[in-house]
């Protein structure tokens, strides 16, 4: 005959579904036992095993416990089931123009070759910030982004400002932007350097040197040279010369300064007059008065040879005046007197 008492006990132990979380109730000596599904433990499978307790997620990832398993939510820059793989942002070779790529967490940095724009980063104050929900220390937070800059925060450490222009070394640096060439020079931009095309009168790498045009001593005759921009000026004052280079002797005789048909002799810074006999003075302007000493006796009239009015009108005077015969005098005697008509030379 069947043992209805055993059957009754069996049904009374498992019929109430004592095993939790979909555990399977099985007969056991003296009672029952539960066969738990993965992820649960305990006599009745009441305990959810925390697969995250061992910290399987790496690099700041968030571990989410699930039934019999876990999943890792990686921070930007990492991947893999446990976020153990650092994504190589340099794998795509983003740096151009021979730039060197440096892989960082969730970003890369280009070290550019000379002449190309390098990434510019500026550390900013981060003490007044805390990580947003879902981010932990070491996480990279994008705080703000525009067409010209990207503001990143490495949680609980630093804030960095990255200028987007030239981040991939794709921008050739304009070395002329700072206006290095001076004195109106033309700046020529090259890769990694610049050259200056100087305006006339300047030289030097930046056209900073005013060429001294007086260095070649262009002024003659002791003229004073004044350096100008791409030129010079000769001051011929008190030299007796004129012209652009003081090369022309000033012709003081051009104004005909000598009187009484005297000969003008050119000199430096002056002239001299060669007077005819009977004339004196710097410019031969004085007629020597040979009659002032009253050389004629007994009331005789003294007539100077330098007086043109006597020529052609007085006896013993030629008809025409000549400076070569203008020195001396003649005596016109009173009636009853005679004597040699003497010509007194001006000594």
Secondary structure as UniProt FT lines:
FT   HELIX           4..14
FT   TURN            15..16
FT   TURN            21..22
FT   STRAND          24..28
FT   TURN            29..30
FT   STRAND          31..35
FT   TURN            38..39
FT   STRAND          40..41
FT   TURN            43..44
FT   STRAND          47..48
FT   TURN            51..54
FT   TURN            59..60
FT   STRAND          62..66
FT   TURN            67..68
FT   STRAND          69..73
FT   TURN            76..77
FT   STRAND          78..79
FT   TURN            81..82
FT   STRAND          85..86
FT   TURN            89..92
FT   TURN            97..98
FT   STRAND          100..104
FT   TURN            105..106
FT   STRAND          107..111
FT   TURN            114..115
FT   STRAND          121..124
FT   TURN            127..128
FT   TURN            133..134
FT   TURN            137..138
FT   STRAND          140..145
FT   STRAND          149..154
FT   TURN            155..157
FT   STRAND          158..163
FT   TURN            165..168
FT   TURN            175..178
FT   TURN            183..184
FT   STRAND          186..189
FT   STRAND          194..197
FT   TURN            200..201
FT   STRAND          202..203
FT   TURN            205..206
FT   STRAND          209..210
FT   HELIX           213..216
FT   TURN            221..222
FT   STRAND          224..228
FT   TURN            229..230
FT   STRAND          231..235
FT   TURN            237..240
FT   STRAND          241..242
FT   TURN            244..245
FT   STRAND          248..249
FT   HELIX           252..255
FT   TURN            260..261
FT   STRAND          263..267
FT   TURN            268..269
FT   STRAND          270..274
FT   TURN            277..278
FT   STRAND          279..280
FT   TURN            282..283
FT   STRAND          286..287
FT   TURN            290..293
FT   TURN            298..299
FT   STRAND          301..304
FT   TURN            305..306
FT   HELIX           308..310
FT   TURN            311..313
FT   TURN            315..316
FT   HELIX           323..325
FT   STRAND          329..332
FT   TURN            335..336
//
